[in-house]
Amino acid sequence: MVLPLALALPAPLGLVPLVVVTQTMVELLGMMIYVKAIPRLVASEPILRN
């Protein structure tokens, strides 16, 4: 939703779309890491029972 607005900015702000795309890629990479890491972390915790 932000990329069309970034593309509509004037020429002096031409790096804004690159920043938006870079931020999106970093967020996607982080989510992919979380999807892989969280189940491993949860499975490795010992279960305490009374």
C-alpha positions in Angstrom: 0.0 0.0 0.0 2.9 2.4 0.5 4.8 1.6 -2.7 2.3 3.3 -5.0 2.6 6.4 -2.8 6.4 6.2 -2.9 6.4 5.9 -6.7 4.2 9.0 -7.0 6.7 11.2 -5.2 8.7 13.8 -7.1 12.1 13.0 -8.7 14.2 14.5 -5.8 12.8 11.7 -3.6 13.7 9.0 -6.0 15.3 6.7 -3.4 12.1 6.4 -1.4 10.7 3.4 -3.4 14.1 1.6 -3.0 13.8 2.2 0.8 10.3 0.9 0.8 11.2 -2.3 -1.1 14.3 -2.9 1.0 12.3 -2.6 4.2 9.7 -5.0 2.9 12.4 -7.5 2.0 14.0 -7.3 5.4 10.6 -7.8 7.1 9.9 -10.9 4.9 13.4 -12.3 5.7 12.8 -11.8 9.4 9.4 -13.5 9.2 10.9 -16.5 7.4 13.6 -16.7 10.2 10.9 -16.6 12.8 8.8 -19.3 11.1 11.9 -21.6 11.2 13.3 -20.6 14.6 10.2 -20.4 16.9 9.1 -24.0 16.6 12.7 -25.2 17.3 12.9 -22.9 20.3 9.5 -24.0 21.7 10.3 -27.7 21.1 13.6 -27.5 22.9 12.2 -26.2 26.1 11.7 -28.8 28.8 8.1 -29.4 29.9 7.7 -29.2 33.7 4.8 -31.2 35.1 3.7 -31.4 38.7 
